Amino acid sequence: MSTPFYVSPQQAMADRAEYARKGIARGRSLVVLQYADGIVFVGENPSRALHKFSEIYDRIGFAAAGKYNEYENLRIGGVRYADLRGYTYDRDDVTARGLANVYAQTLGTIFSSAGEKPYEVELVVAEVGTTAAGDQIYRLPHDGSIVDEHGSVAVGGNAEQISSYLDQRHRDGMTLPEALKLAVQALSSQANGSDREIPAERLEVAVLDRTRSQQRKFKRIRGRQLARLLEPVPSADAQADAVSNDEVPEDDAE
């Protein structure tokens, strides 16, 4: 009778973490950063149907890098949690911190379970406050830990380099065009020091805009609005056009 192969718990966890990190690294990076009027989400995504960014609730947005089917299941679960809590209690009781705790429990349980593989995803949950001081950004790695981020955060394949780039250049009170251009520059930077060009049609951009008159603050930016914001010297009304309150926000719920 052969002796069963033994792997220490520490080695098993390290192997699972390495497996998840490699899966996440194969995906394209994305960034989430604060600007004067809210929070902007920017990522390279050639697909117009498979979104990296979504609305969860009135003031809460969701971003994810990694395997689409896995983070889409988590997004749907988050929408259900938010809707049920808002209906049962009050809309103000739905918070990014509460949602991050739910995701952390789910990811942590899956990561520590020997019966299934860890999720190859990294999440960002953001909530826009009535002022910049009330903005909240939480990053959730594959193991279910929660990291409270301030100013900017990057996740995905080249996250470490992009985060370093943003930390050196991001500042409080940036306008939307300034924040958007910084995000694109960070995503375009490469390890060898050169920059690659990311055309506007390959970008997915969304904002949580605290100045919107609607209760729901999430809005996608695309087409001409996006092109105008990315111009070297944007026209005076580009930012106002991009975050105008005339358009009803897209419903990303299930």
N, C-alpha and C positions, 0 to 999 in steps of 0.2 A: 504493500500500500504506500503510495507516494505521499510525501509531506506537503500539506497545503502551502502555497506561496504566501509569505507574510509581508505586509507593507505597513509600516508604522502610521498612526493617524496623522502625524505631522507631515510625512511624505505624501500621504494621500491628499491632504488639503492643498499642499504645494502643487501637486500635479493637476488638481482640478482648477486651481487659480491660473496656472500657466495655460491650460487648455482654453479657459474663458478669455484670457488676455489675448491670445493669438487669434481667436475668432473675432474679437472686437477690433483688433488691429487691421484686419482685412477690410473693414468698412471705411468709408470716407468720414473725415472729421467734420465737426460742426462746432460753432461757438455761440455762446449766449452772453450778452453783455448789457449793462445798464447804460442808458443815455438820459438826457434831461427829463424827458416826458414819459419814460417807461423802460421797457426791456425789449431788446431786439434779438431775434433768433436768425442765424445765418449758416447755411451749409451748402455744400456742393451736392446737387441731386439732379441728375438728368431726367428722372422720371417725374411726370406731371401727376401721377395717380398714387404712387406709394410715398406718402409724406413722412418726413422725419419729425415734423413739428405739428402739433395739434392743440386744439382747445380742449381743456378738461372741464372748466367751469367758468363763471363770470370773469374772474380776475386771474385765473390760473392757466398756465400753458405747460406743455409737455414736449420734451425733446429727447431723442434717443439715437444711439449709434449701435451697430451690431446687426444681428439677424432680424429681418423685418417681421417674420411670423411670430417671433418670441416677444418683441416689444409691442407689436400690435395687440397681442393678447393682454399684455399688461395695461396698455392704454384703454382698452375696452373695460377692463376691470376697474380702472380708475374712474372712468366716466360713470359706471354703475354705482360705485361707492359715493361719488360726489352727489349724484342725483338723489340717491336714497337718503343721504345725510341731510342735504338741503331741504328735501321734502319732509322728513321726519322732524327736524329741529328748525333750523333757520338758515337762510342762504349765507349769512355771515359766519356760520359755524363750519363751513367748508373752507379749509385753509391748506396752503401748500405744505405746511409742517405736518398736518394730519395725514395728507395724502402720501408724503414722503415716508412716514412711519409705516403706513400700510404696504407700500412697495418694499421697504426694507425688510419687513417680516416675510413677505413672499419670496424675495430674492435670497434671504438668509436661509430660509427653510429648504429651498431647492438646492442651494449651494452645499449645504451640510448633509443632504440626503444621499446615501450611497446607492439608492435604487434608480436614480436618474442623473443625467448629465447636468452640469451647471448651465444656466442661461448665458449666452454669449451676447450680453447687452450691457450698456452703460446709460443711465438715465439722468435727465435734468428736469427738475420740477421747479417752476418759477411762478411767483405771485407778485403782481404789481400793487403797490400801496397807494394811498392818497397823496403821499409825498415820496421823494426818493429814499428817505430814511426808512420808510415802511416796506420797501422792496425786499423780497426774499428769493434766494436762489439756492437750491439744494442739489448736490451731485450724488448719485447713487451708483457705485461700482457694482460689479457682478456678484460680490459676496454679501450684499445687503447692508453694508456700512453707509452712514450718512455723513456727507461733508457739507458744511455751511459755507457757501462761497460768497465773495463780495466783489462787486465790480465786473468781473468777467470770469468765464470758465470755458474750457475746451474739452471735448471728449471725442473718442475715436482713434483712428490709427496713428495720427501724428500729434496727439494731444499735448505731450510734454513740450515739444518745440513751439507749438502754437501758443500755449499758455505762457511760456517765457516771453514770446514776442508781445503778447497782449499786456502782460504785467509791466513791461517797460514803456508802453505807449498809451495805454488807456488812462483816462482821467475823468473825474466827476464833471457832470454838466455838459458833456458832449452833445452836439445836435445829432439828429437822426442821420443826416448825410455823413457827418464825420464818423459816427460809430459804425455805420454800414461800410464805409470805405476802409476803415481800420480792420474790420472783420474780414473783408475780402483780401486785403493785403496779408493778413495773418494766415489765411487758408492757402494763399498763393505762395508763401515763402517755403523754401526747400532747405534741406540740411546743408547743401553745398554752397549756400549763400545766394543762389540765383532765384529768380521769381518766374513762375509760370502764369499765364493768363487764364482766368476763368471767365468765360463769356456770361453775360447776364442771363441767357436762356438756360444755363446749367445751374443757376443758383435758386435755392429755395429760401425765401425770406418771409418772416412774420414778425409782428410786434404785439406787445401788450401795452396799449397806449392809455395812460391814466387820464388824458384830456378828452377822450371820447365821451359824448353825452350818453351813449347807450350803457346799459348795465353790463353788457358783455364787452370786454376790452380787447379781445383777440382779433387780429385782422391780418390777412395775407397781403403781401406787397409783390406785385408782379407786373409784367408788361411794360407799358410806357412809364408808369409810376416808378418802377425799379430802375429803368434806364435813365430817367431824369435824376434820380438820387445819386446814381453812379457817375454822372457827368463830372469832368474835372472842376468846373465852376458851376454848380447847380443853380438853376434859375431861382428867383426869390421865393416863388410859390411852390417849389418842388416838395418841400417837407410838408407844407399844409395840404397839398394835393394828395400826398401819400397816406396821410393819417386823417383824411377828411371823414366826417361823421355821417356822410350821406349814404354810405354803403352798409347794408346790414351784414354783420360778421358771418363768415361761413360756419355752418353747423358741422362740427367734426364729431358729434356724438354718434353713438352706435345707431 
